[in-house]
């Protein structure tokens, strides 16, 4: 093989390698390309996710406030129940004292 033939064969091999590389790049770009519609969909989904997270945070805050309010009401009701039970106990004692006085007074 002469020097000229070697150069021509090398040039053809390099040209084929370049063409195959370019074609592979084109195929890869074609299949992995993100369209504007896809980006719009991603933006819409991101916005929807953000709104859902805000709604979740608001719901958690509301539930925490409501739980604190109900806990306070429960504590107040329990205190009122204890006071009522204590008053009833005192009233029963008083009634028993009066009954015993009436029985002894007879």
Steps between C-alpha positions, in 0.01 A plus 500: 500500500642834397503814699216658301277195539568497873398868528183442297402193706573687825292799379209270410518321838505835683210628288294186573584527872395866499176417315417219744572726799288778360215255426520353851491851648199590286315182607579559866388862479183401317391244759597694811378841391253672734226681313345831600175315575683271739663797673159666528363183657792487745443865593127436549570196718754696705245778555232248599742334743587837653130582546433157652786548746363840601153352552650218708689752715182701551308186592767398751495846656119493523504154656760604754297806597182296520672233711629765741154652523334163567766408753428824683126434492555146628716625787236759586221239488700265720559781753129582498415131546738472796346812655149366444592160645658669802188715545282191474715320756471797736123514446467126576705544818283791598184295434641212704580740784147640490350150488709389796396813695137432420531139609675591825261784562200270501 
